[in-house]
Amino acid sequence: MKKIILLFVFALVAVIYFTVSPKEREEKLIGVVVPMEHQALNDIVRGLKETLCDKNTVIKVMNAQGDPTIQKTIVQQLLRDRCDVIVPIGTAASQMTLSLAKDCEVVCLAADIEGKAACLKDQLSAEEALNFLHAAFPEIKKITLLYSSSEKIAAEIPKTLQAAKANGIE
């Protein structure tokens, strides 16, 4: 009988612990999901930190090192930590975060996402990028494009080639 009462009390404490909202923090907790180690992603994180350094925020940055399983665990951990906002960087990290974080604010950075998320896109059109490149380095005559066919940029290759041709770049 004591075991049943003890089990009931434990269950009651667990229910109260997980259903009562946490004490309001003075600081806002922002969880950042970095999908892999890359200088451009590090620059985004640095810019985020610099922008929010004067605000009453704590920024928790977690790097998945290119592993989707680790990335999923990171998102789940940030949800358990009750982040006020989760900020995934990149399209794949954003899609995963949106699928897991149904009741959390999500701001997607450098992502091509449509829907309920707040997204800050970092992309320029192929024409804008090539015009900038030509203006900054008018002596450039040839460029090489490196891309993965699974990336969003693959569909823009024909537009990029047209813009390069218009700027006299091969």
C-alpha positions in Angstrom: 0.0 0.0 0.0 2.9 2.4 0.8 4.3 1.8 -2.6 1.1 2.7 -4.3 0.8 5.9 -2.3 4.4 6.7 -3.0 3.9 6.1 -6.7 0.8 8.3 -6.7 2.6 11.1 -4.9 5.5 10.9 -7.4 3.1 11.0 -10.3 1.3 14.0 -8.8 4.6 15.8 -8.4 5.6 15.0 -11.9 2.3 16.3 -13.3 2.5 19.5 -11.4 6.2 20.0 -12.3 5.5 19.5 -16.1 2.2 21.4 -16.3 2.8 24.5 -14.1 4.4 27.3 -16.2 7.9 28.2 -15.2 8.6 31.3 -13.1 9.0 34.3 -15.5 12.6 34.8 -16.3 13.9 38.3 -16.3 16.0 37.3 -19.4 14.7 36.0 -22.6 16.3 32.7 -23.7 17.1 32.4 -27.3 18.3 29.0 -28.6 20.3 29.0 -31.9 20.6 25.8 -34.0 23.7 25.8 -36.1 23.6 22.9 -38.5 27.4 22.6 -39.1 30.7 24.3 -38.6 31.1 27.0 -41.3 32.5 30.5 -41.3 29.3 32.0 -42.8 27.2 30.4 -40.1 29.6 31.6 -37.4 29.3 35.1 -38.8 25.5 34.9 -38.6 25.8 33.8 -34.9 28.3 36.6 -34.2 25.9 39.1 -35.8 23.0 37.8 -33.7 25.0 38.1 -30.5 26.2 41.6 -31.4 22.7 42.7 -32.2 21.2 41.3 -29.0 24.1 42.0 -26.6 22.4 45.1 -25.0 19.1 43.4 -24.7 18.1 41.3 -21.7 18.8 38.0 -23.4 20.7 34.8 -23.0 21.8 33.2 -26.3 22.4 29.5 -26.2 24.2 28.4 -29.4 24.4 24.7 -30.2 26.2 23.2 -33.2 25.0 19.9 -34.8 28.3 19.4 -36.6 26.5 18.3 -39.8 24.6 15.4 -38.1 20.8 15.5 -38.5 20.4 13.2 -35.4 22.4 15.6 -33.2 20.4 18.5 -34.8 17.1 16.9 -33.8 18.4 16.3 -30.3 19.5 20.0 -30.1 16.0 21.2 -31.0 14.4 18.9 -28.5 16.9 20.1 -25.8 16.1 23.8 -26.6 12.3 22.9 -26.3 13.0 21.3 -22.9 14.9 24.3 -21.9 11.8 26.3 -22.7 13.5 28.8 -25.0 11.5 31.9 -25.7 12.6 31.8 -29.3 14.4 29.1 -31.3 16.6 30.4 -34.2 17.6 27.7 -36.7 20.1 28.7 -39.4 19.5 27.3 -42.9 16.6 25.7 -44.6 17.1 22.1 -43.4 17.5 23.1 -39.8 14.5 25.4 -40.1 12.3 22.7 -41.5 13.3 20.3 -38.8 12.7 22.9 -36.0 9.3 23.9 -37.4 8.3 20.2 -37.5 9.3 19.7 -33.8 8.5 23.1 -32.2 4.8 23.4 -32.6 4.3 25.7 -29.5 7.5 27.8 -29.6 8.3 30.9 -31.5 10.7 30.2 -34.4 12.7 32.8 -36.4 14.4 31.1 -39.3 17.7 32.7 -40.6 19.1 32.1 -44.0 16.3 29.8 -44.9 13.9 29.3 -47.8 10.8 28.6 -45.9 7.2 29.6 -46.5 4.5 29.4 -43.9 3.9 30.4 -40.3 7.6 31.0 -39.4 9.2 34.4 -39.3 12.0 34.0 -41.9 14.9 36.3 -42.6 16.2 35.4 -46.1 19.7 36.1 -46.9 19.7 35.4 -50.6 20.2 37.7 -53.5 19.0 36.9 -57.0 21.6 35.6 -59.4 21.5 38.8 -61.3 22.0 40.9 -58.2 24.9 38.8 -57.1 26.7 38.8 -60.5 26.1 42.6 -60.9 27.7 43.1 -57.4 30.6 40.8 -58.3 31.2 42.6 -61.6 31.0 46.1 -60.0 33.4 45.0 -57.2 35.8 43.2 -59.5 35.4 44.4 -63.1 38.5 42.6 -64.2 37.0 39.1 -63.5 36.4 37.2 -66.8 35.7 33.7 -65.5 34.1 32.2 -62.4 33.5 28.7 -61.2 30.3 27.7 -59.4 30.3 25.0 -56.7 27.0 23.7 -55.6 25.1 20.6 -54.6 22.2 19.5 -56.7 20.2 19.1 -53.5 20.6 22.8 -52.6 18.2 25.5 -53.6 20.9 27.2 -55.7 20.8 24.3 -58.2 17.6 25.6 -59.8 19.2 29.1 -60.2 22.2 28.0 -62.3 20.6 28.9 -65.6 19.7 32.4 -64.3 23.3 32.7 -63.0 24.8 31.8 -66.3 22.6 34.4 -68.1 23.6 37.1 -65.6 27.2 36.2 -66.0 27.0 36.4 -69.8 25.3 39.8 -69.5 28.3 41.0 -67.4 30.9 39.5 -69.8 31.8 36.8 -67.3 32.3 33.2 -68.5 
